[in-house]
Amino acid sequence: MLPPKSIHRAQGFTLLELTLVIGVLLALMSTGLFVSSAVDEWRTSKEATETLRSAYVAQRMYLSDHPTTSVTALSRDLILPYYPNRPSTFPQVEGLDGELRNIKVTVSPPVVVNADGSVYDPSGSTDDGVWDVGE
């Protein structure tokens, strides 16, 4: 009778197993980066909305103290003393592209505007409460 053959399997991972693990890790990393950028966009839009709401509150407070003043006659210098926390300069809003934009206070509610004066609202809706004061 012949002695039983010794079956010796090499220890370690196969190329297929390594490829699968690397693929799963890459998928998890890309998902994490996607979620991270979405959170950054949300944070930027939330900060912009809060800044706009503060400008709206300052605008309303000024108009309640000066009821004969028209909204179109307002300026940032007029409503700055009514702004919460009394900043030294009128706040600007950072867009999704990283550029700073101004707030137009001669309309009610105030809006974020580009350098050319056009309204900046990447959400696509002017009353959703994102990049605008909402309804």
The 8 nearest C-alpha neighbors of each residue, nearest first, counted from 0:
[[1, 2, 3, 4, 5, 6, 7, 8],
 [2, 0, 3, 4, 5, 6, 7, 8],
 [1, 3, 4, 0, 5, 6, 7, 8],
 [4, 2, 5, 1, 6, 0, 7, 8],
 [5, 3, 6, 2, 1, 7, 0, 8],
 [4, 6, 7, 3, 2, 8, 1, 9],
 [7, 5, 4, 8, 3, 9, 2, 10],
 [8, 6, 5, 9, 10, 4, 3, 11],
 [7, 9, 10, 6, 11, 5, 12, 13],
 [8, 10, 7, 11, 12, 6, 13, 5],
 [9, 11, 8, 12, 7, 13, 6, 14],
 [12, 10, 9, 13, 8, 14, 16, 17],
 [13, 11, 16, 14, 17, 10, 15, 9],
 [12, 14, 16, 15, 17, 11, 18, 10],
 [13, 15, 17, 16, 18, 12, 19, 11],
 [16, 14, 18, 13, 17, 19, 12, 20],
 [17, 15, 19, 13, 18, 14, 12, 20],
 [16, 18, 14, 20, 19, 15, 21, 13],
 [17, 19, 15, 21, 16, 20, 22, 14],
 [20, 18, 22, 16, 17, 21, 15, 23],
 [19, 21, 17, 23, 22, 18, 24, 16],
 [20, 22, 24, 18, 19, 23, 25, 17],
 [23, 21, 19, 25, 20, 24, 18, 26],
 [22, 24, 26, 20, 25, 21, 19, 27],
 [25, 23, 21, 27, 26, 22, 28, 20],
 [24, 26, 28, 22, 27, 23, 29, 21],
 [27, 25, 23, 29, 24, 28, 30, 22],
 [28, 26, 24, 30, 25, 29, 31, 23],
 [29, 27, 31, 25, 30, 26, 24, 32],
 [28, 30, 32, 26, 31, 27, 25, 33],
 [31, 29, 33, 27, 28, 32, 26, 34],
 [32, 30, 28, 34, 29, 33, 35, 27],
 [31, 33, 35, 29, 30, 34, 28, 36],
 [34, 32, 30, 36, 35, 31, 29, 37],
 [33, 35, 37, 31, 32, 36, 38, 30],
 [34, 36, 32, 38, 33, 37, 31, 39],
 [37, 35, 39, 33, 38, 34, 32, 40],
 [38, 36, 34, 40, 39, 35, 41, 33],
 [37, 39, 41, 35, 36, 40, 42, 34],
 [38, 40, 36, 42, 37, 41, 43, 35],
 [41, 39, 37, 43, 38, 42, 44, 36],
 [40, 42, 38, 44, 39, 43, 45, 37],
 [43, 41, 45, 39, 40, 44, 38, 46],
 [44, 42, 40, 46, 45, 41, 39, 47],
 [45, 43, 47, 41, 46, 42, 130, 48],
 [44, 46, 42, 48, 47, 43, 41, 49],
 [47, 45, 49, 43, 48, 44, 42, 50],
 [48, 46, 44, 50, 45, 92, 49, 130],
 [47, 49, 51, 45, 130, 50, 46, 131],
 [50, 48, 52, 46, 51, 47, 53, 45],
 [49, 51, 47, 53, 48, 52, 46, 54],
 [52, 50, 54, 48, 53, 49, 55, 47],
 [51, 53, 55, 49, 54, 50, 132, 48],
 [52, 54, 56, 50, 55, 51, 57, 49],
 [53, 55, 51, 57, 52, 56, 58, 50],
 [54, 56, 52, 58, 53, 57, 108, 109],
 [55, 57, 53, 59, 58, 54, 60, 52],
 [58, 56, 81, 82, 54, 60, 55, 59],
 [57, 59, 55, 61, 56, 60, 78, 54],
 [60, 58, 62, 56, 61, 57, 63, 55],
 [61, 59, 57, 63, 62, 58, 56, 64],
 [62, 60, 64, 58, 63, 59, 78, 65],
 [61, 63, 65, 59, 66, 64, 60, 58],
 [62, 64, 60, 66, 61, 65, 59, 58],
 [63, 65, 61, 62, 66, 60, 59, 67],
 [64, 66, 62, 63, 67, 68, 61, 60],
 [67, 65, 62, 63, 68, 64, 69, 61],
 [66, 68, 65, 69, 62, 63, 64, 70],
 [69, 67, 66, 65, 70, 62, 72, 73],
 [68, 70, 72, 71, 67, 73, 66, 62],
 [71, 69, 72, 105, 73, 106, 68, 107],
 [70, 72, 105, 69, 73, 106, 104, 74],
 [73, 71, 69, 70, 105, 74, 68, 104],
 [74, 72, 105, 70, 71, 77, 104, 75],
 [75, 73, 77, 76, 104, 72, 78, 105],
 [74, 76, 78, 77, 79, 89, 104, 73],
 [75, 77, 79, 74, 78, 89, 80, 73],
 [78, 76, 74, 75, 79, 73, 80, 61],
 [77, 79, 81, 75, 80, 76, 57, 58],
 [78, 80, 82, 76, 81, 77, 75, 89],
 [81, 79, 82, 78, 85, 77, 76, 57],
 [82, 80, 57, 78, 79, 83, 61, 60],
 [81, 83, 57, 79, 85, 80, 84, 54],
 [84, 82, 85, 81, 53, 57, 86, 80],
 [85, 83, 86, 82, 81, 80, 87, 53],
 [84, 86, 83, 82, 80, 87, 79, 81],
 [87, 85, 88, 84, 89, 82, 79, 90],
 [88, 86, 85, 89, 79, 90, 80, 84],
 [89, 87, 86, 90, 79, 76, 85, 75],
 [88, 90, 79, 75, 91, 86, 87, 76],
 [91, 89, 88, 92, 50, 86, 101, 102],
 [90, 92, 101, 100, 99, 102, 89, 93],
 [91, 93, 100, 47, 99, 101, 94, 90],
 [94, 92, 99, 98, 97, 100, 91, 95],
 [95, 93, 97, 96, 98, 99, 92, 100],
 [94, 96, 97, 40, 93, 43, 98, 44],
 [95, 97, 94, 98, 93, 99, 40, 43],
 [98, 96, 94, 95, 93, 99, 43, 92],
 [99, 97, 94, 93, 96, 100, 95, 92],
 [100, 98, 93, 92, 91, 94, 97, 101],
 [101, 99, 92, 91, 113, 93, 112, 98],
 [102, 100, 91, 112, 111, 92, 103, 99],
 [101, 103, 111, 110, 112, 104, 109, 91],
 [102, 104, 110, 109, 105, 111, 112, 101],
 [103, 105, 109, 106, 102, 74, 73, 75],
 [106, 104, 71, 70, 73, 103, 72, 74],
 [107, 105, 104, 109, 108, 70, 71, 103],
 [108, 106, 109, 105, 70, 104, 55, 110],
 [107, 109, 106, 55, 110, 132, 104, 131],
 [110, 108, 104, 107, 106, 103, 55, 102],
 [111, 109, 103, 102, 112, 131, 108, 118],
 [110, 112, 102, 119, 118, 101, 103, 100],
 [113, 111, 118, 119, 116, 117, 101, 102],
 [112, 114, 116, 115, 117, 100, 119, 118],
 [113, 115, 116, 112, 100, 117, 101, 99],
 [116, 114, 113, 117, 112, 118, 119, 100],
 [117, 115, 113, 112, 114, 118, 103, 119],
 [118, 116, 112, 113, 115, 119, 114, 111],
 [117, 119, 112, 111, 113, 120, 116, 110],
 [120, 118, 112, 111, 113, 121, 117, 110],
 [119, 121, 130, 122, 123, 118, 125, 131],
 [120, 122, 123, 119, 130, 124, 95, 129],
 [123, 121, 120, 124, 129, 130, 125, 127],
 [124, 122, 121, 120, 125, 127, 130, 129],
 [125, 123, 122, 126, 127, 120, 129, 121],
 [124, 126, 127, 131, 123, 133, 120, 128],
 [125, 127, 133, 134, 124, 128, 131, 132],
 [126, 128, 133, 129, 124, 125, 131, 134],
 [127, 129, 133, 131, 132, 126, 130, 48],
 [130, 128, 131, 127, 48, 44, 122, 45],
 [131, 129, 48, 120, 44, 47, 128, 122],
 [132, 130, 128, 129, 133, 48, 125, 110],
 [131, 133, 128, 52, 51, 48, 108, 134],
 [134, 132, 128, 126, 127, 131, 125, 129],
 [133, 126, 132, 128, 127, 125, 131, 108]]
